[in-house]
Amino acid sequence: MSSHAMPHIGQVPDSSPGIETPAATILLIEDEPVTRTSMAARLTRLGYRVLEAENGCVGLEVARRERPDLLIVDWMMPEMDGLTFCDAIRRDPQLKSSQILLMTAHDAPAQIAEGLVRGADDFLSKSSSKQEIIARVLAGLRTSRLVRKLETTGEELKSSMLLLEKKQAETEADLQTAAAFVQSLLPLPGSPVHGITLAWEYQPSLTLGGDLFDVMTIDADHLGLYILDASGHGVAAALRSASLMTFLRAENMLQLLGSYDPATVLFEANRRFPLSADGDYFTLWVGQLHLPTGSLSYASAGHPGALLSSAEDPSRWLTTASFPLGFDPSARFTCDRVSLKPADRLFLLSDGIYEVPSPSGELWGRDRFRETIDAGKQTSLSATIASCFAAARGWQQAQHFPDDAAVVGIELTDCREDTSNG
């Protein structure tokens, strides 16, 4: 085996028309020394770096070491002939896309077909003219450059995909961490105060949702509760909701307003959370329950409201007509009141639980939601809420909701004062 150095870049040793200055390596595999030396000299004069091998076995070693741009291989050779060499090249993961120019004295169609089947890309007759040799070598090198460019592009795409997958995994991990944080802001089911049972279920449409809620102790006599809905979905909505949730904390309202009066809370929230430049806004329902008497005061800013379910009376919606937060900075909100009795249940909900479409496009709707609540009066609070989600999923015939879906329920047991002797 021998090799010939490539001429200085920019020098064109051959002045034949159409010959560009190459920077390619050609491996010439030919067992006949005179033919090999003559062909190598001709290719060297064309400006190529030429490597030589006397048979397929040696040529395979050189090819694996040098990764030449073009392989010119004799058909008939000892130890490993041209066809066997083609087989070996196509089986090698690193060389299988190499361009192979098979030199032969054969010109029968069957033999040409066999060479193509075994892996040759083109043929070169040993009696070819200089012009034909140049043309076939150039054609092979053009193809080789294209193949290697595709391989490089493929590797770059693969690297980009791996990087993208890594970034997606990191983003998903960050989202899961953020979702866990948001989850930690939500109230714990159970009994927040004596005489009150709390249960809820929440399924964001994405990892993070924009519907948040809370049930909290204001003071010894009052329980505050709210549910908010940020327009949009995902991270942006969740971040905006978390900001409003922080604002609505009991200690913040008491310090800022001196009370948790729902209408006053909405007025201040409306002033501090205007409509964004992108048109983002909140809807919000706020309530305050006076524990000794069971009196509930509530106000709404564009929110669908709450549902009061009584063991004795038909259930009814608790809402007031108003714009969402931020539409009118000077808006005033109306506070209504209702009396809750032991065994009464109050459900706060987002519109995502009932605005689920059937396969035909019909929405499940508020009426069906209320019917499901009424049908669950004899079951536990958590079971009733679970039945709402099951019914909504059954209606849409899908497990995941197109919008954030939340239902929060409180049930009164014996929180009111005993006035029977009064």
RODO-2510 file (C-alpha; in nm, 4 decimals, decimal comma):
residues 422
     n   res          X          Y          Z
     1     m     0,0000     0,0000     0,0000
     2     s     0,1199     0,3532    -0,0727
     3     s    -0,0263     0,7026    -0,0671
     4     h     0,0370     1,0187    -0,2628
     5     a     0,0143     1,3619    -0,1059
     6     m    -0,2434     1,6092    -0,2311
     7     p    -0,1029     1,9129    -0,4192
     8     h    -0,1066     2,2549    -0,2584
     9     i    -0,4609     2,3872    -0,2231
    10     g    -0,5466     2,6228    -0,5029
    11     q    -0,3185     2,4518    -0,7563
    12     v    -0,4962     2,2822    -1,0454
    13     p    -0,2577     2,0244    -1,1881
    14     d    -0,4869     1,9353    -1,4759
    15     s    -0,6347     2,1966    -1,7052
    16     s    -0,9164     1,9803    -1,8376
    17     p    -1,2455     2,1703    -1,8698
    18     g    -1,4838     2,1347    -1,5760
    19     i    -1,2199     2,0172    -1,3283
    20     e    -1,2505     2,2026    -0,9975
    21     t    -0,9754     2,2045    -0,7372
    22     p    -1,0580     1,8956    -0,5302
    23     a    -0,9785     1,8183    -0,1716
    24     a    -1,0767     1,4542    -0,1818
    25     t    -0,9168     1,1231    -0,0940
    26     i    -0,9543     0,8277    -0,3290
    27     l    -0,8709     0,4706    -0,2360
    28     l    -0,7603     0,2665    -0,5389
    29     i    -0,7748    -0,1110    -0,4888
    30     e    -0,6141    -0,3057    -0,7749
    31     d    -0,3996    -0,6193    -0,7597
    32     e    -0,2153    -0,5570    -1,0890
    33     p     0,0766    -0,3200    -1,0022
    34     v     0,1138    -0,1597    -1,3453
    35     t    -0,2566    -0,0813    -1,3768
    36     r    -0,2712     0,0458    -1,0178
    37     t     0,0373     0,2666    -1,0572
    38     s    -0,0860     0,4111    -1,3871
    39     m    -0,4352     0,4867    -1,2518
    40     a    -0,2926     0,6349    -0,9301
    41     a    -0,0617     0,8645    -1,1252
    42     r    -0,3495     0,9832    -1,3426
    43     l    -0,5691     1,0590    -1,0382
    44     t    -0,2812     1,2308    -0,8598
    45     r    -0,2302     1,4602    -1,1590
    46     l    -0,5953     1,5566    -1,1231
    47     g    -0,5172     1,6862    -0,7738
    48     y    -0,6519     1,4064    -0,5573
    49     r    -0,4880     1,2363    -0,2624
    50     v    -0,4626     0,8740    -0,3719
    51     l    -0,4278     0,5720    -0,1434
    52     e    -0,3411     0,2345    -0,2934
    53     a    -0,4128    -0,1247    -0,1879
    54     e    -0,3317    -0,4510    -0,3682
    55     n    -0,6453    -0,6443    -0,2636
    56     g    -0,9773    -0,6135    -0,0867
    57     c    -0,8496    -0,7207     0,2555
    58     v    -0,5838    -0,4507     0,2647
    59     g    -0,8246    -0,2029     0,1097
    60     l    -1,0806    -0,2675     0,3838
    61     e    -0,8225    -0,1888     0,6515
    62     v    -0,7254     0,1341     0,4752
    63     a    -1,0882     0,2344     0,4240
    64     r    -1,1663     0,1889     0,7928
    65     r    -0,8638     0,3926     0,8920
    66     e    -0,8814     0,6728     0,6346
    67     r    -1,2531     0,7040     0,5466
    68     p    -1,1786     0,7966     0,1806
    69     d    -1,4258     0,9974    -0,0243
    70     l    -1,4331     0,7489    -0,3133
    71     l    -1,3424     0,3816    -0,3483
    72     i    -1,2243     0,2573    -0,6889
    73     v    -1,2138    -0,1223    -0,6721
    74     d    -1,1120    -0,3885    -0,9222
    75     w    -1,3660    -0,6668    -0,9728
    76     m    -1,1221    -0,9571    -1,0021
    77     m    -0,8617    -0,9787    -0,7215
    78     p    -0,7074    -1,2489    -0,5006
    79     e    -0,7934    -1,2912    -0,1280
    80     m    -1,0955    -1,0592    -0,1491
    81     d    -1,2467    -0,9667    -0,4825
    82     g    -1,4417    -0,6527    -0,5643
    83     l    -1,7883    -0,7964    -0,4995
    84     t    -1,6885    -0,9366    -0,1600
    85     f    -1,5315    -0,6012    -0,0794
    86     c    -1,8605    -0,4292    -0,1682
    87     d    -2,0436    -0,6669     0,0670
    88     a    -1,8016    -0,5866     0,3503
    89     i    -1,8320    -0,2124     0,2971
    90     r    -2,2130    -0,2199     0,3027
    91     r    -2,2103    -0,4197     0,6269
    92     d    -1,9745    -0,1801     0,8027
    93     p    -2,1688     0,0863     1,0002
    94     q    -1,8957     0,3460     0,9471
    95     l    -1,8429     0,2797     0,5750
    96     k    -2,1802     0,1623     0,4465
    97     s    -2,2577     0,4940     0,2744
    98     s    -1,9234     0,5053     0,0886
    99     q    -1,9273     0,5564    -0,2877
   100     i    -1,7855     0,2561    -0,4747
   101     l    -1,6677     0,2695    -0,8356
   102     l    -1,6169    -0,0883    -0,9556
   103     m    -1,3524    -0,1393    -1,2279
   104     t    -1,4293    -0,4265    -1,4593
   105     a    -1,3739    -0,5721    -1,8002
   106     h    -1,7291    -0,7104    -1,7869
   107     d    -2,0070    -0,5324    -1,9672
   108     a    -2,2811    -0,7967    -1,9687
   109     p    -2,6099    -0,6673    -1,8174
   110     a    -2,6316    -0,9622    -1,5755
   111     q    -2,2844    -0,8932    -1,4394
   112     i    -2,3526    -0,5207    -1,4107
   113     a    -2,6760    -0,5990    -1,2239
   114     e    -2,4911    -0,8323    -0,9866
   115     g    -2,2386    -0,5597    -0,9089
   116     l    -2,5163    -0,3115    -0,8309
   117     v    -2,6938    -0,5633    -0,6093
   118     r    -2,3738    -0,6315    -0,4159
   119     g    -2,3207    -0,2623    -0,3445
   120     a    -2,1405    -0,0905    -0,6339
   121     d    -2,2596     0,2609    -0,7168
   122     d    -2,1060     0,2897    -1,0642
   123     f    -1,8745     0,1085    -1,3048
   124     l    -1,5530     0,2001    -1,4786
   125     s    -1,4124     0,0050    -1,7674
   126     k    -1,0388    -0,0564    -1,7570
   127     s    -1,0269     0,0651    -2,1158
   128     s    -1,2073     0,3938    -2,0368
   129     s    -1,0765     0,7162    -2,1831
   130     k    -0,9296     0,9899    -1,9682
   131     q    -1,2463     1,1970    -2,0129
   132     e    -1,4699     0,9112    -1,8946
   133     i    -1,2496     0,8439    -1,5927
   134     i    -1,2661     1,2122    -1,4979
   135     a    -1,6433     1,2231    -1,5445
   136     r    -1,7135     0,9116    -1,3352
   137     v    -1,4742     1,0148    -1,0593
   138     l    -1,6320     1,3605    -1,0417
   139     a    -1,9800     1,2072    -1,0349
   140     g    -1,8785     0,9727    -0,7544
   141     l    -1,7232     1,2528    -0,5523
   142     r    -2,0279     1,4764    -0,5981
   143     t    -2,2458     1,1981    -0,4627
   144     s    -1,9997     1,1356    -0,1804
   145     r    -2,0085     1,5010    -0,0781
   146     l    -2,3884     1,5014    -0,0794
   147     v    -2,4050     1,1807     0,1241
   148     r    -2,1581     1,3094     0,3799
   149     k    -2,3384     1,6395     0,4002
   150     l    -2,6598     1,4498     0,4686
   151     e    -2,4815     1,2393     0,7289
   152     t    -2,3432     1,5506     0,8949
   153     t    -2,6851     1,7130     0,8867
   154     g    -2,8357     1,3962     1,0303
   155     e    -2,5834     1,3925     1,3135
   156     e    -2,6484     1,7598     1,3804
   157     l    -3,0223     1,6943     1,3853
   158     k    -2,9681     1,3993     1,6167
   159     s    -2,7591     1,6149     1,8491
   160     s    -3,0217     1,8883     1,8331
   161     m    -3,2947     1,6373     1,9113
   162     l    -3,0997     1,5023     2,2080
   163     l    -3,0438     1,8560     2,3322
   164     l    -3,4113     1,9370     2,2784
   165     e    -3,5170     1,6234     2,4639
   166     k    -3,2851     1,7180     2,7488
   167     k    -3,4279     2,0697     2,7599
   168     q    -3,7818     1,9320     2,7453
   169     a    -3,7041     1,6971     3,0325
   170     e    -3,5604     1,9873     3,2325
   171     t    -3,8638     2,2011     3,1499
   172     e    -4,0989     1,9201     3,2482
   173     a    -3,9105     1,8768     3,5752
   174     d    -3,9388     2,2517     3,6382
   175     l    -4,3104     2,2391     3,5592
   176     q    -4,3586     1,9467     3,7951
   177     t    -4,1756     2,1388     4,0675
   178     a    -4,3890     2,4461     4,0009
   179     a    -4,7040     2,2328     3,9986
   180     a    -4,6059     2,0821     4,3336
   181     f    -4,5532     2,4337     4,4701
   182     v    -4,8931     2,5493     4,3450
   183     q    -5,0482     2,2348     4,4927
   184     s    -4,8917     2,3253     4,8264
   185     l    -5,0779     2,6582     4,8187
   186     l    -5,4158     2,4855     4,8052
   187     p    -5,6036     2,4073     5,1277
   188     l    -5,5755     2,0660     5,2886
   189     p    -5,8957     1,8599     5,2680
   190     g    -6,0493     1,7706     5,6009
   191     s    -6,1746     2,0088     5,8666
   192     p    -6,0199     2,3577     5,8477
   193     v    -6,2220     2,4653     6,1543
   194     h    -6,4613     2,2962     6,3920
   195     g    -6,7930     2,2205     6,2274
   196     i    -6,6717     2,2511     5,8663
   197     t    -6,5763     1,9697     5,6303
   198     l    -6,3685     2,0565     5,3231
   199     a    -6,3139     1,8465     5,0091
   200     w    -6,2021     1,9348     4,6577
   201     e    -6,0802     1,7985     4,3278
   202     y    -5,8761     1,9871     4,0712
   203     q    -5,7499     1,8846     3,7290
   204     p    -5,5558     2,1453     3,5301
   205     s    -5,5752     2,1119     3,1535
   206     l    -5,1924     2,1297     3,1502
   207     t    -4,9261     2,0592     3,4127
   208     l    -4,9907     2,4038     3,5582
   209     g    -5,3344     2,5588     3,5755
   210     g    -5,4812     2,9049     3,6198
   211     d    -5,7746     2,8063     3,8441
   212     l    -5,6852     2,8396     4,2135
   213     f    -5,8870     2,8479     4,5342
   214     d    -5,8556     2,8647     4,9092
   215     v    -6,0546     2,8157     5,2287
   216     m    -5,8921     2,9895     5,5258
   217     t    -5,9513     3,1111     5,8765
   218     i    -5,9929     3,4893     5,8938
   219     d    -6,0407     3,5086     6,2692
   220     a    -6,2128     3,3055     6,5400
   221     d    -6,5569     3,3745     6,3913
   222     h    -6,4991     3,3950     6,0166
   223     l    -6,3969     3,1612     5,7384
   224     g    -6,2838     3,3090     5,4068
   225     l    -6,3159     3,1266     5,0770
   226     y    -6,2641     3,2095     4,7122
   227     i    -6,2098     3,0601     4,3699
   228     l    -6,0353     3,2430     4,0858
   229     d    -5,9882     3,1737     3,7175
   230     a    -5,7148     3,3330     3,5062
   231     s    -5,7814     3,3626     3,1351
   232     g    -5,5612     3,1361     2,9263
   233     h    -5,3798     2,8183     3,0209
   234     g    -5,0413     2,6916     3,1274
   235     v    -4,7465     2,8608     3,2930
   236     a    -4,8438     3,2232     3,2270
   237     a    -5,1939     3,1761     3,3678
   238     a    -5,0589     2,9858     3,6689
   239     l    -4,8057     3,2582     3,7506
   240     r    -5,0707     3,5290     3,7318
   241     s    -5,3055     3,3217     3,9487
   242     a    -5,0358     3,2629     4,2097
   243     s    -4,9799     3,6390     4,2243
   244     l    -5,3495     3,7057     4,2879
   245     m    -5,3637     3,4174     4,5364
   246     t    -5,0817     3,5761     4,7362
   247     f    -5,2706     3,9047     4,7368
   248     l    -5,5879     3,7339     4,8666
   249     r    -5,4200     3,5836     5,1743
   250     a    -5,6171     3,6518     5,4921
   251     e    -5,3338     3,8329     5,6719
   252     n    -5,2775     4,0581     5,3705
   253     m    -5,6453     4,1530     5,3471
   254     l    -5,6721     4,2197     5,7204
   255     q    -5,3637     4,4403     5,7122
   256     l    -5,4689     4,6204     5,3948
   257     l    -5,8473     4,6426     5,4379
   258     g    -5,9134     4,5605     5,8021
   259     s    -6,1631     4,2870     5,7076
   260     y    -6,2404     4,0202     5,4510
   261     d    -6,5624     4,1770     5,3280
   262     p    -6,6109     4,0179     4,9817
   263     a    -6,7188     4,3356     4,8009
   264     t    -6,4258     4,5315     4,9447
   265     v    -6,1832     4,2523     4,8571
   266     l    -6,3069     4,2542     4,4969
   267     f    -6,2849     4,6328     4,4751
   268     e    -5,9206     4,6297     4,5863
   269     a    -5,8316     4,3316     4,3640
   270     n    -5,9967     4,5027     4,0674
   271     r    -5,7895     4,8138     4,1298
   272     r    -5,4601     4,6273     4,1649
   273     f    -5,5021     4,3727     3,8840
   274     p    -5,6045     4,5661     3,5709
   275     l    -5,6625     4,4153     3,2299
   276     s    -5,3189     4,3341     3,0868
   277     a    -5,1824     4,4650     2,7572
   278     d    -5,2421     4,1175     2,6130
   279     g    -5,6027     4,1149     2,7307
   280     d    -5,5460     3,8760     3,0228
   281     y    -5,7885     3,8997     3,3120
   282     f    -5,9316     3,7168     3,6157
   283     t    -6,2753     3,6106     3,7268
   284     l    -6,3156     3,5773     4,1032
   285     w    -6,5798     3,4666     4,3534
   286     v    -6,5197     3,5582     4,7186
   287     g    -6,7173     3,4510     5,0246
   288     q    -6,6982     3,5015     5,4001
   289     l    -6,8797     3,2663     5,6355
   290     h    -6,9740     3,3844     5,9835
   291     l    -6,9278     3,0628     6,1783
   292     p    -7,1444     3,1406     6,4839
   293     t    -7,4538     3,2161     6,2718
   294     g    -7,3887     3,0411     5,9388
   295     s    -7,4358     3,3701     5,7534
   296     l    -7,2498     3,3725     5,4223
   297     s    -7,1693     3,6995     5,2470
   298     y    -7,0398     3,6732     4,8912
   299     a    -6,9554     3,8761     4,5822
   300     s    -6,8459     3,7895     4,2298
   301     a    -6,6362     3,9493     3,9555
   302     g    -6,7461     3,7786     3,6356
   303     h    -6,7224     3,4317     3,7916
   304     p    -6,9898     3,1635     3,7311
   305     g    -7,0449     3,1507     4,1052
   306     a    -7,1088     2,8903     4,3710
   307     l    -7,3856     2,6352     4,4204
   308     l    -7,5656     2,6039     4,7552
   309     s    -7,7003     2,2536     4,8129
   310     s    -7,9457     2,2103     5,0978
   311     a    -8,0751     1,8856     5,2404
   312     e    -8,4238     2,0390     5,2563
   313     d    -8,4458     2,2923     4,9721
   314     p    -8,3599     2,2805     4,6009
   315     s    -8,0018     2,3796     4,5246
   316     r    -7,9444     2,7312     4,3926
   317     w    -7,6681     2,9360     4,2377
   318     l    -7,4987     3,2118     4,4347
   319     t    -7,3623     3,4694     4,1934
   320     t    -7,3929     3,8339     4,1031
   321     a    -7,3774     3,9965     3,7611
   322     s    -7,0508     4,1843     3,7121
   323     f    -6,7483     4,2254     3,4875
   324     p    -6,4260     4,0304     3,5468
   325     l    -6,1444     4,2025     3,7320
   326     g    -5,9693     4,4865     3,5531
   327     f    -6,2313     4,5794     3,2938
   328     d    -6,3414     4,8891     3,4873
   329     p    -6,0895     5,0155     3,7467
   330     s    -6,3609     5,2132     3,9286
   331     a    -6,6192     4,9332     3,9376
   332     r    -6,8121     4,8648     4,2568
   333     f    -6,9218     4,5165     4,3569
   334     t    -7,2384     4,4050     4,5322
   335     c    -7,2268     4,1803     4,8370
   336     d    -7,5189     3,9411     4,8898
   337     r    -7,5963     3,7236     5,1906
   338     v    -7,7514     3,3871     5,2539
   339     s    -7,7946     3,1771     5,5669
   340     l    -7,6454     2,8273     5,5782
   341     k    -7,7862     2,5542     5,8003
   342     p    -7,6218     2,2382     5,9351
   343     a    -7,5853     1,9726     5,6603
   344     d    -7,5886     2,2434     5,3914
   345     r    -7,3149     2,2207     5,1311
   346     l    -7,1514     2,4986     4,9338
   347     f    -6,9698     2,4184     4,6088
   348     l    -6,7248     2,6569     4,4436
   349     l    -6,6472     2,5612     4,0866
   350     s    -6,4696     2,6704     3,7721
   351     d    -6,6481     2,6680     3,4374
   352     g    -6,4051     2,4023     3,3139
   353     i    -6,5987     2,1331     3,5019
   354     y    -6,9269     2,1856     3,3148
   355     e    -6,8159     2,3399     2,9838
   356     v    -6,7022     2,0026     2,8499
   357     p    -6,8380     1,9018     2,5083
   358     s    -6,9793     1,5663     2,4120
   359     p    -6,8461     1,4064     2,0911
   360     s    -7,1339     1,5815     1,9115
   361     g    -7,0369     1,9189     2,0593
   362     e    -7,3113     1,9604     2,3218
   363     l    -7,1876     2,1000     2,6537
   364     w    -7,2492     1,9108     2,9762
   365     g    -7,3706     2,2367     3,1290
   366     r    -7,4577     2,3888     3,4655
   367     d    -7,7929     2,2115     3,4919
   368     r    -7,6384     1,8655     3,4651
   369     f    -7,3740     1,9677     3,7162
   370     r    -7,6452     2,0751     3,9613
   371     e    -7,8388     1,7529     3,9046
   372     t    -7,5257     1,5520     3,9846
   373     i    -7,4747     1,7512     4,3052
   374     d    -7,8372     1,6965     4,4083
   375     a    -7,8107     1,3246     4,3362
   376     g    -7,5171     1,3030     4,5764
   377     k    -7,6803     1,4566     4,8830
   378     q    -7,6783     1,1239     5,0645
   379     t    -7,3125     1,0481     4,9860
   380     s    -7,0013     1,1986     5,1383
   381     l    -6,8821     1,5391     5,0240
   382     s    -6,5728     1,3982     4,8540
   383     a    -6,7771     1,1239     4,6834
   384     t    -7,0214     1,3830     4,5481
   385     i    -6,7366     1,5879     4,4012
   386     a    -6,5787     1,2753     4,2529
   387     s    -6,9113     1,1873     4,0889
   388     c    -6,9136     1,5299     3,9181
   389     f    -6,5739     1,4660     3,7616
   390     a    -6,6750     1,1130     3,6631
   391     a    -6,9948     1,2392     3,5003
   392     a    -6,8089     1,5151     3,3130
   393     r    -6,5483     1,2685     3,1860
   394     g    -6,8203     1,0292     3,0806
   395     w    -7,0004     1,3081     2,8951
   396     q    -6,6945     1,4111     2,6961
   397     q    -6,5663     1,0512     2,6706
   398     a    -6,2165     1,1627     2,7675
   399     q    -6,0116     1,1669     3,0858
   400     h    -5,8487     1,5070     3,0443
   401     f    -6,0372     1,8340     3,0420
   402     p    -5,9932     2,1002     2,7707
   403     d    -5,9928     2,3687     3,0423
   404     d    -5,8884     2,3734     3,4073
   405     a    -6,1585     2,2014     3,6138
   406     a    -6,2032     2,2568     3,9871
   407     v    -6,4780     2,1835     4,2397
   408     v    -6,4398     2,2875     4,6040
   409     g    -6,6998     2,1815     4,8595
   410     i    -6,7613     2,2737     5,2232
   411     e    -7,0242     2,1134     5,4436
   412     l    -7,1608     2,2581     5,7674
   413     t    -7,2020     2,0254     6,0616
   414     d    -7,2370     2,2094     6,3928
   415     c    -7,0403     2,5303     6,3515
   416     r    -7,3359     2,7556     6,4431
   417     e    -7,4154     2,8707     6,7952
   418     d    -7,6906     2,6843     6,9774
   419     t    -7,9719     2,9407     7,0136
   420     s    -8,2436     2,7007     7,1272
   421     n    -8,2347     2,8438     7,4822
   422     g    -8,2024     3,2003     7,3720
***
